[in-house]
């Protein structure tokens, strides 16, 4: 079946540091890939997505490129801020014979210190 | 446009009781999915509804059920609650069953005592 593996956390960085959160996936077909972010006490917010190989998703300074050859979708940001502190989830969606479902990674807790 | 809304936001129940959670999707969205989030198991898919029909189901016992109404609002029900059902239950909506971007609500925090 489908699966998503994220780098283990938690990750602690200083403000303005470079961020990478690794994500690799296993899927039988050609999934769409997502990064969601969850702030304390809230639901999930879509951060970015990519629907086919070599696509780059970007939003709010975050980027991720769909790499089919390495089955990866690593999240990067050049300069993190304290407000980026949250839990980040990598996910894939693969349409099944009826409807679709999201398969999530374990989540990576990011803390950014001033 | 209003986002996905879920009610109630917090709920406390005791073992053996049943509970019903409600989700109102983004206006115009016809697909609603439900997920359970726990510290131990992470985010797990429960089921998806589209046009009042369950189109997809995760690996949960029959105590977990749901339905969708003609206005796309959805409810999920858990009967005979167990301690392990304590979780954040998240609802997500998307425009159509074949559109894969899902938008999440704030969740309902269920505590089973």
Interface residues (C-beta under 8 A of the other chain):
Chain A: X32 X34 X36 X42 X43 X44 X45 X46 X49 X51 X89 X91 X93 X95 X96 X98 X99 X100 X101 X102 X103 X104 X105 X106 X107
Chain B: X4 X6 X31 X33 X35 X42 X43 X45 X48 X50 X55 X56 X58 X90 X92 X97 X98 X100 X101 X102 X103 X104 X105 X106 X107
